[in-house]
Amino acid sequence: MTRGLIWFFLGAWARIVDVFRMLSSMAELLFDTFYAAVRRGRTPNLSLMSQINRQILYTGVEAFWLVGSIALLCGSAIVLVAMLNMPRFGVGEYFSKILVIVVVGELAPFAASLVVVGRSGTALAAYIGTMRVSREVDALEVMGIDPIQFIVQPAFVGIVVSVVCLNVYFITIAILGGLTLAQFTTGTPVGIFFGNMLEALQFKDVAFTLIKSVAFGLIVALVSSWHGLQVRNIRGVPMAAINAVVGSMFFTIAVNVILSLGYYAL
Amino acid sequence: MSYRLELHDISMRCGDNTVLDGVSLQVQPGGVVVFGGRSGCGKSALLEICAGLIKPSSGRVFWNGEEITDMSKYDLYDRRRSIGYVFQVHALIANHSVFDNIALPLRCRGEASAAQVNEKVLGMMEEMHISRDIESKFPEALSTAQLKSVALARALIINPKLLILDEPLSGMDPFTANTIISVLHQRWERDGISIVMAAHSVSAWPQWEAGRFHLRKGRLESVDDAFAMALSLKPQRKFIYARK
């Protein structure tokens, strides 16, 4: 019994050490990525813009239909449920504020990052992992090209820009789509509700949703790149993709909770 | 154009397995060293140590008299700008076309305009007999010989002072192999670049006054009489010189 407990605590301790090691390694990658941006003055990279454009195309532009559909469905559901139920509880006048809190503050940045995790996080981890296996990362290093600067940095910029854009796009489609649907189904005057919503929307709400989407974009890019760079053989590629999704989702939810707590507590 | 590479008492261990055991080597500016050996004898590991891609378990590596063994990765990136390396697997960037792969080192240095890059890449393709029909193709559409040619073109376009080649002729048709040998010879004669290469069979390579070695049981053994003589007079771990 005692021996079992000792083994249990030793195992738990080893796991904790592993997690801290992973976090410190991720922090190092994050530092290296920002440092690579500073270093670029010494090593100008003409390929950087094309890499960033490619990342934005894959992550942002190609996700427009999917994010638009999800935004329309979620927005319709939320707007309809709120419109039909809030007056019953005598809180109909708070509809616009609730919509701002739910869609702008919580749903949009989270949904946008979730789509990016599923589409691009896995792809990025598998892409970098495959590059490691096929020695492309080594080839860059031996040419004097920093792989962080060539692969990770464009992914960071591309994913952050994409998540921010998809977030704004999600908010627009969710609210406009939801209100338009509400007008057709319940005959609610959209103009009045939209005006109220814009009134309820404050600068700090916009700043909050943008900060969240930047943070989520950074998390997806960091976790996915890190898992991709850990790949040592071809068997590690699918594992990297799985770990990238799981890790990105976990850290996104954790940071979402921390940011929301900080925002509403202030 | 000169580059001196020195390996001092390099050992490499993977678990209980000793891959390299006290290898010392000096490649003088304009020197050529070819070493052969059976698959898995540590040829690629030795080349990667030469390029600073992996750290040896013990021993020191010098580039032009500067020790790189404990150099920071950023300093290594700067120093590697005068080194060309061709991997046994081509290691071309998969989402870049042939043209972009060859242009990559130039573009990332930012030292040449787009027009100059274009001109240099086309010149390099011509020198390597790479058809312009494949310039927009991606690596997956190329044959082994074409992949190797493109990889060598990418390494040569920066006019390296030291060229490290891992099995450059494996999987080659005779025509492409001859082209590669003649391009390398021309570069060696004209520019005086230092060349270090691994090959399954060292006899497949022309002499070029090269130092030829076999890597056996983690140690370099000369296959040239002159070097065999030198080896017989000196202890195994002393330097082995290969001069032009």
Interface residues (C-beta under 8 A of the other chain):
Chain A: R39 T43 P44 N45 L46 S47 R54 T130 M131 S134 R135 E136 D138 A139 L140 E141 V142 M143 G144 I145 D146 F150
Chain B: E48 A51 L53 K73 Y74 L76 Y77 D78 R79 R80 R81 I83 Y85 F87 V89 A91 L92 I93 A94 N95 L104 P105 R107 C108 R109 G110 A114 R154 I158
